[in-house]
Amino acid sequence: MELLKIIFLTVLMFFVIVTVHEWGHYFFAKRAGILVREFAIGFGPKLFSFKRDETQFTLRLLPFGGYARMAGEDPELVQISNGQTVALRIEGDEVRKIYLDRLDSRKNVIRGEVQEIDLEDHLHVKLDVDGEIISYRVHPQAMLVTKGKDTQIAPRDRQYGSKTVGQRALSIFAGPLMNFILAFVLFALHTQMAGIPLENPSHLQIGDVMKGMPAEEAGVQKGDIVETINDIPVGTDANKMIEMIKASENKPMVWTVKRGEETLSITITPRSVQNEEGGKVGSSIITYFPTRSASFGESITTAGKDMVYTTKAIFLGFQQLINKFSMDDLGGPVRTFEVTGQIAKQGIAQLTYWAAILSLYLGIFNLLPIPALDGSRLAFLAVEAVRGKPIDPNREGLVHFIGFAMLFLLMIAVTYNDILRLIG
């Protein structure tokens, strides 16, 4: 049951972070009047889907991200050419559906050969119906129906490319912006749950205990409060405790620990670990600070400080990665899920803090000028604003396609490396 809970919390966390990001794109695109064809969480095969208003909301199999597909960003999948035979369904005095196949089985329709069609600017179609040329107006939300699938037409004023540079930039930047807002909210929520640490620590507490190491073999448990070692009080000096453990390699030590209301005496023998100096017991040591409840104002200010601190740490990580690149320093979905599962075991407060870090990281990473990411698209918009005209969409699309392919290959390599590490 505990494992299922951890898996559920991990999946829920990623779902929330990705959904908030894509909702930013979706919301501001809709505000600009852009037709959003699909709002998807994940990639690959469809698991679940429903349509609301003009948008298809989809949950897909691979939880590696998501997308809000806007009309005009990619070439339209359904094309109609002159000379093609189609069937029209008329409601009032406008075309509401254009059928491209199974024409003989369509009821209450007008069939004919297309002489002229414009579904972007003038919204009309001319048909040769039994030798008579008839022009019909097309509704702005008319559907193209083929192979059992309805695709809404996208008039030019509903397409991504028809909007101003500012409107397009906002619809792109809104994704990372929502991640920044979510991170701030989660940092504040964590402060409310964890409280404000007081200045003076009260005791040393055992954190994680590694399997197969002396601490576990001796019966030390997570949460034990260490009071004395060999009858010497350790107080709150973690460094002192670490030095005592190092100096006792292969020598038994007697720890007095408090576990709940019990006081226990545990004999433990530190041993050497390859490539490390001195004795080790295989447990982390936490300097425990008492906490007090945080006010609303303190939650806001602490969240701001956490945002600044984490942002600096993220950019420092980027700098170190550039200076000394190593595949082992990269973590893909497998490692991220692994770490998230470990943090989820520590409680909802720690998972909330970790979710805030991931949301902030996703927002910052997406703003990097890497092809296929939001930052690259914003860079193209900046160039368009400076030169006064857009870059050739085919060239921009090729850059994003190459970037996406490279990122996908990198993700495969990193995931493979993560799996090998887990097996090892």
C-alpha positions, 0 to 999 in steps of 0.5 A: 500500500505504501508503494502504491501511495508513493507511485501515486504521489509521484505521478500526481506531482509530474501531472500537476507540473506539466499541466500547469505549464501547458495550461499557461500556453493554452489560456493565453493562446485562447485569450489571443483568439488562437484556435488550440486544437489539442491540449495534451499531457504526455506523448505517444499513444492516446489513453484518454480523450474528451473534447470541450469547446474547440479543444481536444483534451488528451492524456497520452502514454509517455509522461515526458511532457505535453503540448498545446497544439495551436492552429497554424504552428504546423501544416494543416493535415487535411487539404482540399484541392480543386477538382476534388469531389466533396459533400457539404452539409448546410445549416442556415445559409452556411456550410457547417461540415465538409465531407471528404470520403464515404460521400455516397453514404452521407445524408442530407448533403450537397455533392459536387466538384470543387472549383474554388475553395478558401478556408482561411480568408474569404471562407467560401467554396464553389462547387460544380453541382450537376453542371451548375456552379454554386458558391457557398459561405463557410462557417468559421467553425466548420468541420472537415470530416474524413476517416471518421475524424472531425477537424475544425477549419482555422481561418487566418485570424484564428491562426498562431501566425496572424497574431502580433509578436506580443500576443505570440510571445505571451502565449509562449512565455506563459508556460514557463511563467505558470511554472514560476508561479506554481513554484512560488506557491509550493515553496510558500505551502511548504513553509506553512507545512514545515514551519520556520526553524528556530535559530538554535538546534535541539539535537542530532537525529538519524536520517536515512539508513543504508541497507547492508551497512553497520547502522542497519545491522546494529538496529539503528532506525531513521528518527533515532535521536543520538544522545551520547557516544561512548558516554560522551554527549554529542549535543548538536555538533554533527561534525564532532559525531562524524569525526568520532565515527571516522576515528573508530574504524573497526572499533566498537562504539556504544551509542545511546539513542532515544527512540520515542519514549525509550532510551536504547544502548546500541553497539555499532562498529564503523567500517571502511568504505572504498575510496573514502577516509575513516570509518563509516556507519551508513546513515545520514545525520540531521541537525534538528531545529525546532520549528514554529508556525509560519505566518502568511507574510513569512510564508511569502517572504520565505518562498521568495528567498527559496526562489532566489536560492534555488534559481542560483543553484540551478544556474550554478548546475548549468555552469558546472555541466558546461565546464565539465560535461558528464553523462553521469551528471545528467538525469532523465525521467528514470532518475527523476522518478527514482529521486522523487520516489525517495523524497515522497517517502520522507513525507508530503512536506518534502515532496512539496518542496521538491515539486517546487524545485522541479517546477522552477527548473522546468520553467528556467530550462524551457526558457533556454534558447535551445531549438524546440524549447520555448526559449528558442521560439521566443528568440525567433520572435525577438528576431522578427520584432527587430527585422520587422518581418517573420522568419521563413516558417519552413526554416524555423520549423526545420530548426525546431524539428532538428532540436526536438530530434536531438533532445529526444536522442539525448533523452534516450541516451540519458534514460539508458544510462540511468537504467544501467546505473540502476541495474549496476 
